[in-house]
């Protein structure tokens, strides 16, 4: 049985990725379509490549990054991105604690 966070073989991953069609871009700048063009969303692929603690750190780092830079770079769009990562962190931690 394959463990949930077990790394996928590169050949299997590439075959799966190449067999899916690229979707058109949408106006959603927080979670754009190019993050969903494969069968496995980018965030899920990132999560599968990390331990639980590493992924929590990744999410927390992105939350902080977007909050820290919103006034100088992305404005409200960066706050929305930060909220997206916070919502993902809440989802992951809720699933972990039951």
C-alpha positions in Angstrom: 0.0 0.0 0.0 1.3 3.4 -0.9 1.6 5.9 1.9 -0.4 9.1 1.5 2.7 11.3 1.4 4.9 8.8 -0.4 6.8 10.3 -3.4 5.5 9.3 -6.8 7.9 7.8 -9.3 9.1 10.4 -11.7 8.1 8.4 -14.8 4.6 7.8 -13.5 4.2 11.5 -12.5 5.4 12.7 -16.0 3.1 10.3 -17.8 0.1 11.4 -15.8 0.9 15.1 -16.2 1.4 14.7 -20.0 -1.9 12.9 -20.5 -4.0 15.8 -19.2 -5.2 18.8 -21.3 -4.2 22.4 -20.4 -7.2 24.4 -19.4 -7.8 28.1 -20.3 -6.7 30.8 -18.0 -9.3 32.4 -15.8 -9.5 35.8 -14.2 -8.9 34.2 -10.7 -5.4 35.6 -9.7 -5.5 33.8 -6.3 -6.0 30.3 -7.6 -5.6 30.6 -11.4 -6.4 27.8 -13.8 -2.8 27.0 -14.7 -2.5 25.7 -11.1 -5.3 23.2 -12.0 -4.2 22.1 -15.4 -3.1 18.6 -14.3 -5.1 15.9 -12.6 -3.3 16.8 -9.3 -3.4 20.5 -8.3 -0.1 22.1 -7.7 -0.7 22.6 -4.0 -1.6 18.9 -3.6 1.6 18.0 -5.4 3.6 20.2 -3.1 1.9 18.7 -0.1 2.6 15.2 -1.3 6.3 16.0 -1.5 6.6 17.2 2.1 6.1 15.9 5.6 3.1 17.3 7.5 5.3 19.7 9.4 7.2 20.8 6.3 3.9 21.6 4.6 2.6 23.5 7.6 5.8 25.6 7.5 5.3 26.1 3.7 1.7 27.4 4.3 2.8 29.7 7.2 5.6 31.1 5.2 3.3 32.0 2.3 0.8 33.5 4.7 3.5 35.8 6.1 5.0 36.6 2.7 1.7 37.9 1.3 0.8 39.8 4.4 4.2 41.4 4.6 4.3 42.6 1.0 0.7 43.6 0.3 1.2 47.3 0.7 4.2 47.5 -1.5 3.4 45.0 -4.2 0.0 43.2 -4.7 -2.4 45.2 -2.5 -5.7 43.5 -1.8 -4.9 40.6 -4.2 -2.0 39.6 -1.9 -4.3 39.7 1.1 -6.6 37.3 -0.7 -3.7 35.0 -1.5 -2.7 35.1 2.2 -6.2 34.2 3.2 -6.2 31.3 0.7 -3.1 29.9 2.4 -4.6 30.5 5.8 -7.8 28.6 4.7 -5.6 25.8 3.5 -3.7 25.7 6.8 -7.0 25.5 8.7 -8.2 22.7 6.4 -5.0 20.7 6.8 -4.9 21.1 10.6 -8.6 20.3 10.9 -8.0 17.1 9.0 -5.1 16.2 11.2 -6.9 16.7 14.5 -10.1 15.0 13.3 
